[in-house]
């Protein structure tokens, strides 16, 4: 209730982006980077929408162009409880985030920083594609001798930074992509 009271003046603004710009501009480079941050903020906020309207983003560019800085600075405008930050993860890590058979990631941002290596595993890509497209992913396994069906549910937005210029074509259809230059 306290958060809603604090947020009320912001929620009543007809256009929140000028305030966002004024707040984030001192922390970023030029106008192009601020526009990228605007777009990224809107993409990440879509995590609260139904799966069919939820968006995800790739930030691509050469080393040291500010991909991680842009991502990190923009993520500061979201509640930290809504962000899962993994620089690397095993192919089935999402299924084991919680005790039990259901992992609820609804409304979260899955931030895979510098994810070139973690996207090379076909199973990880397949799980992420399924989660982004359908809003859930399942995995059947045996734990302590018992068969279990594990399920991860969303909707979730993914944010991935990478130096790769080419991305898995099926993944790219599920992401907005921005290439940062020097």
C-alpha positions in Angstrom: 0.0 0.0 0.0 2.9 2.4 0.8 4.4 1.7 -2.6 1.1 2.4 -4.4 0.9 5.7 -2.5 4.4 6.7 -3.5 3.9 5.6 -7.1 0.5 7.4 -7.5 1.9 10.7 -8.8 4.1 8.9 -11.4 1.2 6.6 -12.5 -1.0 9.7 -13.1 1.5 11.2 -15.5 0.3 11.1 -19.1 3.8 10.4 -20.3 6.4 9.0 -17.9 9.3 8.8 -20.4 10.4 12.5 -20.1 10.9 12.0 -16.4 12.7 8.7 -17.1 15.0 10.5 -19.6 15.8 13.3 -17.2 16.7 10.7 -14.5 18.7 8.3 -16.6 20.5 10.8 -18.9 23.3 11.8 -16.5 24.2 8.1 -16.2 24.4 7.3 -19.9 26.1 8.7 -23.0 24.4 10.6 -25.8 20.8 10.7 -27.0 21.1 7.4 -28.9 21.9 5.6 -25.7 19.0 7.3 -23.8 16.6 6.2 -26.6 18.0 2.7 -26.3 17.3 2.9 -22.5 13.8 4.1 -23.1 13.1 1.2 -25.5 14.7 -1.3 -23.1 12.7 0.1 -20.1 9.4 -0.4 -22.1 10.4 -3.9 -23.2 11.2 -4.9 -19.6 8.1 -3.3 -18.2 6.1 -5.5 -20.6 6.9 -8.4 -18.3 3.8 -7.5 -16.4 1.6 -8.0 -19.5 0.1 -11.3 -20.7 2.5 -13.7 -22.5 1.2 -12.7 -25.9 2.2 -9.1 -25.3 5.4 -9.6 -23.3 8.7 -8.6 -25.0 12.4 -9.4 -24.6 15.6 -7.7 -25.8 19.0 -8.4 -27.1 21.7 -5.7 -26.6 24.4 -6.5 -29.1 27.7 -4.8 -29.8 31.5 -5.2 -29.7 33.3 -5.5 -26.3 33.4 -2.4 -24.2 30.7 -0.4 -26.0 28.5 -0.2 -22.9 26.0 -3.1 -23.3 26.2 -4.1 -19.6 26.2 -0.5 -18.5 23.1 0.2 -20.4 21.4 -2.9 -19.1 22.5 -2.4 -15.5 21.5 1.3 -15.5 18.1 0.6 -16.9 17.5 -2.4 -14.6 17.9 0.0 -11.6 14.5 1.4 -12.6 12.9 -1.9 -11.9 12.4 -3.6 -8.5 15.3 -5.8 -7.7 12.9 -8.5 -6.6 11.7 -8.7 -10.2 15.1 -9.5 -11.7 16.9 -12.8 -12.0 20.5 -12.1 -12.9 22.5 -15.0 -14.3 25.8 -14.5 -16.1 25.7 -18.2 -16.8 23.3 -21.1 -16.1 23.0 -24.7 -16.8 20.4 -25.9 -19.3 17.9 -27.0 -16.6 18.7 -24.4 -13.9 15.3 -22.6 -14.2 13.5 -25.8 -13.2 15.4 -26.0 -9.9 15.0 -22.5 -8.7 12.5 -23.5 -6.0 11.6 -26.5 -3.9 8.7 -28.3 -5.5 7.4 -28.9 -8.9 6.4 -25.4 -9.9 8.7 -22.4 -10.4 6.7 -19.2 -10.8 8.8 -16.5 -12.7 5.7 -14.5 -13.6 6.5 -10.8 -14.0 10.3 -11.3 -13.7 13.1 -10.2 -16.0 15.6 -13.0 -16.8 18.9 -11.1 -17.3 21.6 -13.1 -18.9 24.6 -10.8 -19.1 27.2 -11.5 -21.8 25.4 -14.6 -22.7 27.4 -16.0 -25.6 28.3 -19.2 -23.9 25.0 -19.9 -22.1 23.1 -19.6 -25.4 25.2 -22.2 -27.1 23.5 -25.1 -25.4 20.6 -26.2 -27.6 18.5 -27.3 -24.6 18.8 -23.9 -22.9 17.7 -22.2 -26.1 14.7 -24.5 -26.5 13.6 -23.9 -22.9 13.9 -20.2 -23.2 12.1 -20.1 -26.5 9.2 -22.2 -25.0 9.0 -20.0 -21.9 8.9 -16.8 -23.9 6.5 -18.0 -26.5 4.1 -20.1 -24.4 4.6 -18.7 -21.0 5.7 -22.0 -19.5 8.2 -24.8 -20.0 8.2 -28.3 -18.6 10.9 -30.9 -17.8 10.4 -34.4 -16.7 13.0 -36.0 -14.5 13.6 -38.4 -11.6 14.4 -37.0 -8.1 15.2 -39.4 -5.3 13.9 -42.3 -7.3 10.5 -40.6 -8.1 9.3 -39.4 -11.4 8.4 -35.7 -11.3 7.3 -33.1 -13.9 8.8 -29.8 -13.2 7.3 -26.6 -14.6 8.5 -23.0 -15.0 5.7 -20.4 -15.6 5.9 -16.8 -16.7 5.2 -14.5 -18.3 8.9 -13.4 -18.3 10.9 -10.9 -20.2 14.5 -11.8 -21.1 17.4 -9.4 -21.4 20.5 -10.7 -23.0 23.7 -8.8 -23.8 26.1 -10.4 -26.3 29.0 -9.6 -28.6 27.6 -11.9 -31.2 26.4 -10.3 -34.4 24.4 -13.4 -35.4 21.9 -14.9 -33.0 19.9 -18.2 -33.2 17.3 -17.3 -35.9 14.4 -18.8 -33.8 15.5 -16.8 -30.8 15.8 -13.6 -32.7 12.2 -13.7 -33.7 11.3 -13.5 -30.0 13.5 -10.5 -29.2 13.8 -6.8 -30.0 17.5 -6.3 -30.9 19.6 -3.2 -30.5 23.2 -2.9 -31.8 25.3 -0.5 -29.8 28.2 1.3 -31.5 31.2 3.1 -30.0 
